[in-house]
Structure formats: C-alpha cells, structure tokens
Amino acid sequence: MSSQRAYARLAGLMYLLVLAFDIIGLIIGYFVAGGGDFAAQAHRIVSLEALYRFSLTLALAGALATVLLAVGLYVTVKPIDPNLATIALVFRALEAAIGAVAIVGSFSALELYRAGAGESPFNAAQLGALQQLAESGAGTSVAAIFFCVGSTVFFYLLSRSDYIPRVLSLWGLFSSLVYLAYWWLGLIVPDLPGAVTIGASLPILVAEVSTGLWLLIRGIKTQATAV
C-alpha cells in the first residue's frame, strides 16, 4: 500500500511536470520562431538557436516524464483492473515514443533553418517544403490520440475507485473523450478554428492539473475497491 501511495504521488508530480515542460517549450518555441515566411523564421531561429534548442529539449523532457507518469498511474490503478491498466500504460508509452519521433523531426528541421539563414543550394521555398515535411503535424496529432485513449482508460479506472473524488475522475474521463474527438476530427478537417481548439483543450487541462495536485498533495485512499 505504501508503494502504491508513493507511485500515486509520483503520478501527481509527473502530471504537473509534463504540462510545465510542454507548455513552456511551446511558448518559447513560438516566441523564437514567430510568424512570417520560412526565411524570416529561419533568421530568427538561428539568431536564438540555443533558446530554440532549449524549447525542443523541454519537449523531450515532457516525453520522458510521460513514461514516468504512465508507470505511476499504472501502479496506482492496477488493483482495480490489471488488464485495463496495462492497456492504458501501453497507450501512454506509445504516446511518448511517437512524440519523441516528432521531436527528432524538429531537430532535423533546425538544420534546414540554419541552411535557410545562410548560403544553400536550395531556395527558401524548397527548404520550407522540406521543413514542413520534417515537422509534419501528423506526428503530434497521432501522439495526442494515443494520449487521449490512455488518459480515457486511466480516468475510467479511477472512476471505479475511491482513490480520488468521483467528480474529478468523471471530469477527466469526459475531457479525455472530448480531446480525443478533437484530434480525430483534426485529422479529417485540418485547420480547425482557434475557438474549437481552446474549447477542447481547457477541460483536459483542468482535469490534469486538478488530478495532479490531488494525487501529489492528498494522495489516494488505499482501501479503495472497484465498483
């Protein structure tokens, strides 16, 4: 039981760290790259290359922390249903793996930015096309779908227990399904309106922050039983 409580607190900490790494990394990357065409972005990124690389390492740290989060949640909910817990663990681990591959693509694209800011046998349009291929958003979308499936199963198992407040686990289950629908729809209909993105992202953000804080600060009731 003490081990289970320890892993639950680990999961709570990792919930918060994953969010922090991902959000800060995205903000820094967006601040450095900014808008404009490929040539303009290339010059800004190369002028602040160390900062841009730091944003990518934060994304990598988020992928690594996701594995620890998955393990912490797996040990926490395993007594409820070992088979479903394993399924959730696999989906969250695959999320981290796919996300890591996308990060490799971003580091590869950095070399294209460097070529675009200097002399290159390729023009800006050609380099921009290669950059879009290297940083294809499909990798992020697929990783997000694996995240949503794993998150749905984990919150479902939490809803069958008394480990955390039922309203919190049900909210997490609902928000995971909403987020899954958003990313699935995004593969079919690209460039969804910003309002849709915000509306789909806020519920899962609230769910993960709330669950992370609860697990880290309050922990779980180890006398919980499946219902």
Secondary structure, 3 states (H helix, E strand, C coil): CHHHHHHHHHHHHHHHHHHHHHHHHHHHHHHHHCCCCHHHHHHHHHHCHHHHHHHHHHHHHHHHHHHHHHHHHHHHHCCCCHHHHHHHHHHHHHHHHHHHHHHHHHHHHHHHHHHHHCCCCCCHHHHHHHHHHHCCHHHHHHHHHHHHHHHHHHHHHHHCCCCCCHHHHHHHHHHHHHHHHHHHHHHHCCCCCHHHHHHHHHHHHHHHHHHHHHHHHHCCCCCCCCC
